Amino acid sequence: MSSDKKTVASSTDSVHAGVPKGRPHHALALSIEATATFTFANTAELERYMRGEDPDPSREEYGRYGNPTVCELERRVADLETAEAGVAFSSGMAAIATAVLSLVKAGEHVVLFRDGYRRTRQLVTQTLARFGVEHSIVASGDLNALSAALKDNTRLVIAESPTNPYLYCLDLRGLSALVKARGRIRTLVDATFATPINCRPLELGVDLVVHSATKYLSGHNDVLGGVVVGPQHLISLLRDARGVFGSVLDPHAAFLIARGIKTLGVRVRRQNETALALARMLEGAPEIERVFYPMLESHPSHAIARAQMLGGGGVVSFIVRGGRAAASRLVDAVKIPKIAASLGGVETLIEQPAIMSYSELSEEQLSAIGIDPALVRLAVGIEETADLLADFEQALKLSGRPRA
Ligand SMILES: *Cc1c(COP(=O)(O)O)cnc(C)c1O
């Protein structure tokens, strides 16, 4: 894989990709078109529009089908990912649910990887199951296991790279080749953790890429959104489904996400740097049992991460020696990170999955899905790397040497 050329989006792309040359009133910035519907001057104009002959190809009819502010965001994310088209949704889960429900039907089979976003797994194992869609779950990053799980009625493979929370990376070129050889199977990659700054799955042959724009794309922990990008014919399918489900992104939210994307390049590069520095420091700390970060040589996905990603992203997961309580002591001892779910924003966030995302699960259930009670997920922001390093150093001293 070392011959893979890493082509990723630059900071210049973050600022300029998908931005039109001219705007109404010569404005530099995107404006918020706060309108639920759009008017026609007369019935002849309406009839022309309905025949698809309106001189303005970007013209919209009604807010659930499109909005100029939202459309510009869709164009920008599509361009950042080198996709033909994009479609935005009210959240990452709305994007994933709409994509999955558009791509499979009763009697078909879906494969997903174990260490995935919890609600995506729930969508497949619970919601789709109710509608007669079968599924298999295979080990993260394991293409042999995927190959063995493919069936004649498999129509969709859902993957994440890197995954949450263990940051496994999947050989996306290998995935695409494997699936294409079997025909009629589509690949949907949740690239929320990667961002187009670190990896562009479409260039590696994947069919559709989905982002929770709530995370890195918007980058400020102040808005929810989701975007799917890919070939026009699939995006049109999803756009039609959005018209049915109504999971549209509000133009104000679209504005915030589009503005956030302007700094995506600088933010993600800083987050790559800080996360790597913290991962190295934690790996050397006696209080820490194990660190998961794809750019560490010790990570099982290190080789593939190096081959297909520019950086490892802003999330570092680690297991604290001494169990659940020792992990909680460390989480309480750091001063800069806020205890909160989510990631990818300017503020550093920290959480202990056993008491946040998976709080209702027993120790046995946690172990069944591979979540260590002493696991901590750190999502670095854009604070100074040195400040975060110093904060963790003082916290490790404070939280004390392990008793176990
Ligand atoms: C947050 C997240 C989602 C869900 O996105 P929302 O915007 O919260 O609905 C999906 N996938 C991954 C990897 C995420 O981190």
The ligand as an SDF file (V2000), in Angstrom:
LIG
                    3D

 15 15  0  0  0  0  0  0  0  0999 V2000
  -21.3170   11.9210   15.4880 C   0  0  0  0  0  0  0  0  0  0  0  0
  -21.1880   10.8450   14.4950 C   0  0  0  0  0  0  0  0  0  0  0  0
  -22.2900   10.4180   13.7510 C   0  0  0  0  0  0  0  0  0  0  0  0
  -23.6720   10.9780   13.9530 C   0  0  0  0  0  0  0  0  0  0  0  0
  -23.7310   12.3230   13.6170 O   0  0  0  0  0  0  0  0  0  0  0  0
  -24.7970   13.3490   14.2610 P   0  0  0  0  0  0  0  0  0  0  0  0
  -24.4910   14.6080   13.5650 O   0  0  0  0  0  0  0  0  0  0  0  0
  -24.5320   13.3780   15.7380 O   0  0  0  0  0  0  0  0  0  0  0  0
  -26.1450   12.8000   13.9590 O   0  0  0  0  0  0  0  0  0  0  0  0
  -22.0860    9.4250   12.8250 C   0  0  0  0  0  0  0  0  0  0  0  0
  -20.8770    8.8680   12.6250 N   0  0  0  0  0  0  0  0  0  0  0  0
  -19.7990    9.2430   13.3280 C   0  0  0  0  0  0  0  0  0  0  0  0
  -18.5000    8.5890   13.0680 C   0  0  0  0  0  0  0  0  0  0  0  0
  -19.9180   10.2510   14.2890 C   0  0  0  0  0  0  0  0  0  0  0  0
  -18.8470   10.6210   14.9920 O   0  0  0  0  0  0  0  0  0  0  0  0
  1  2  1  0
  2  3  1  0
  2 14  2  0
  3  4  1  0
  3 10  2  0
  4  5  1  0
  5  6  1  0
  6  7  2  0
  6  8  1  0
  6  9  1  0
 10 11  1  0
 11 12  2  0
 12 13  1  0
 12 14  1  0
 14 15  1  0
M  END
$$$$
